[in-house]
């Protein structure tokens, strides 16, 4: 069985938009359930032990970049170089595919005004489609695990999931979704779910890329993990950016959205 682990970068609020990060990214990794629970979990545990001598913490991008808690050591220049080199190698060697949806919030509001859909819910539709395409025509072939946020947002997510199973999406009938995906559950970050930790680590590099910021090695790793179409491109297949832009970034394929 395949699992889609979901995490996000940025917030879904359209009322107040951060000028430094006017973007919402919902990122997911697709991997086999047994692999996530066994080898991926053990590899992350070994990495933590190797770098910090303990494994009772979560690899969380916000804490790493702000040098919070155990990641205060990342302030040290030598340790930082070793840490990121080892982390990138770990992320490169693990087995997973990346699917993500990025919403440019200003453009989203300009295009749809008061009718603009919540960025999280819109992104969820996109990623559920891609996950179903990846599962193929297999009954009960997948499940989704999302990061638990707060009771209100988790309730909204539950309702969105029910709506997907009732209404479907643009390219998938509701019966296809319900047949292929056995369910969506939420788990707190503190539970140290390896798949959620990896999903967290891929979200921010995607956000920087979409915003046109300097490409770093962490995005090169993510780029190599994107779900791709038959022509090898990931635009619309592994990464969807909305609203669609006039031109195409040279790093992306010009292929249309994956609708298989």
N, C-alpha and C positions, 0 to 999 in steps of 0.2 A: 504493500500500500504506500502511496505517495502522500507526503504532508507538505502543505504550504504554510510556512511560518511568516507572520506579518509584523512589521514594525514601521515606524514613521519618522520623518525628519521635518521639522517645522510644525506649525499648528494649523488646524483647519478653520480657524476664525476668519471670516470675511469682513467683519465689522472693523477690526483694528488690524492693519497689516504692517508687519515689521519691515521698514525700508531696507534694512540690512539683509533680510532673508524673506523676500515677498513670494514665497514658494511653499507648497506642501508636497511632500513625497511620501507615498505609501510604497514600501519596498517589501518584497517577499523572496524567500528562497524555497525552491522545490527540491525535496530530497526524499529518499526512501525512509519510512518510519523506523525500521530496524537499524538502519545506518545512523540516523539521528540519535537514537536512544543509546546506541552502543559506541561505535567508533568515533563519531563526531563528539559525543560527550566526553569520551576518554581523551581524545586529542586536545580538547580545550582544557581539560583538567591538567594534563601534562604541561601544556603551555603556561598555565598560571603557576604551577609548581616550579617550573624552570625559571620563570622571570621573577617571581615574588616569594617563593618558598611556602606558598599556601594556595588553597583553591576555594576558599569560602567567600567569594565575592563574584560580582557580575562584570563582564566586559561591557561597559556602557560608554558609548562615544562621548556623551556630554561630560562624564566624569573624567575620561581620559584627556580630552582637550583642555579641560579646566584644571587638571592636576589635582582633582579632589580625592580625599580619602587615601586609599592605598596607592593611587596613581600620582601622588605627590612626587614619587621618585622619578617620574617622567620629566620633571624639571631639569634633571641632570643631563647635560648634553650627550655624554657617552652612553648612559643608560637609555636615553631616548632613541638614539640611533639604533642600538641593539634591539630595543623593544619593537620599534616599527618594522625593522627588517625581519624579525622573527614573526611578527603578527602578519605581515604581508605574505610571507612564505606559508604560514599556516592557512590563511584564507585561500591562497592559490592551490594548495594541495588537497583541500577538502572537496568532497563531491557534492555539488549542488548546482542548480540553475537559478539565475536571478530573473525575476519579473518585477517591474516597477511602473508606477504611474506618477508623473509630476504635473502639478497644476500651477500654472502661473496665475496667481490670485488677482492681480490688477487686470490682466487681460480677460480672465474668466468673468470678473464683475462687469467689465466693459461690454463683453459679448452678450451677457444674459441678464444683467441688472438684478432686479429683485427675484427673478426666476432662477438665478444661479444656484445650482445644486451644491450641497455640502461637499467640499473637496474629498473628505474621507469616504463618503458614500459613493461618490462618482468613481473614485479610484478603486474602491472595493469591487464595483461592477466589472471594471476593466481586468482586474487581477483574477477574479473568479472565472471570467471567460478564458483567460490564458491558461489558468490551471486546468480547466475542463478540456481545453485543446490538448494539453500535455498528457492528461490522463487517458484521453481517447475514449473509445466506446466500451468502457469497462464499468460495470455496475459496482458501486462501493469501492471505487479505485482510489479515493483520496479523502483527506480530512484537512481542515484548516485550524490552525492555532494562532490566535492574535494576542498581542500584549494587552493585558488588563489595564484600563486607564482609571476611570472612576465610575461609580454606580450609574450616573446619568448617561455618560457616553457609552458604557457597556450595554445599557438597556437600548439605546438608539441602535447600536450595532446588532443586537438581537433582532430588533424590528426590521432592520435593513436586510438581514439574512433571511428572515421569513418572507419578506417581499420578493427577494430574488427567487425563492422557491415557488412563489405564487405567480409572479409576473415575468420572470426570466430577464434577459437582457436583449440588446439589439440583435445579437447574433446567436443567442442560445435560448431555446425554449425552457420554461421552468422545469418541465419533466426531465430534461437532460441534466440540469444542475442537481436536482434532487436525487436522480439515479446514480450519478457519478460521485457525488460528494456526500459522505455520510453525516457530516455535521461541522459546525464551527464552534469552537470553545475559546475562552480567554484564560490566560494564565498570567499571574503577576511576574514582573521582571525579577523579583527577589527569589523566585523558585529556581533560578539558574538553569533555565531550559536552553540547551545548547543551540537549537535551531533559532530561538528568538534572539540569542546573543549574536549569532552570525547575521541575522536579518538586520539588527541594529547597526552592525558595523558596515553594511553595504549601503545604507540609506543616505548618509551624509555625503559620501563621495559622489553619489548620483546627483544630489542637490547642487553641489559645487559645479559639476559638469554642466547641468542645465542652465545655471546662472552665468556660465561663460567664464568661471574663475579658472585659475591655473590648474592644469591637470597634474595630479600627483600619482605616485605609484599605486596607492590604494584604489584609485579609479581604474588604472590599467588592469588590476586584478579583477575588479568587478566587470570590466568590459569583456574580459575573457570568459566570464561566467554567464553572460546574458543568454537567455533563450533566443535562438535564432531561427530564421526561416530557411527554406531550401537553398536560397542564394547566398546564405551566410550573413545576412543583415539582421540587426536587432531592432531597428526602428519599427515600432508597431507590433513587434513580436515579443521582445524582451523589455523594451522601454517604450512607453507611450507618454508623450508630452502634450498637454492640452492647455489652452486651445492650440490647434495646429498652427505652425508658423508658415510664413511665406516661403522662406528658403530652407535648405537642409544643411545641417552641420556636416562638414566633410567627414567626420568620424562615423556618421550614421549612414545607414542604407536608405535608398530612395524607394524601397519597397512599400506597397500599401499595407494597411492594417491586416493582421493575421485573422482570417475569417474562416479557416478550415474547420 
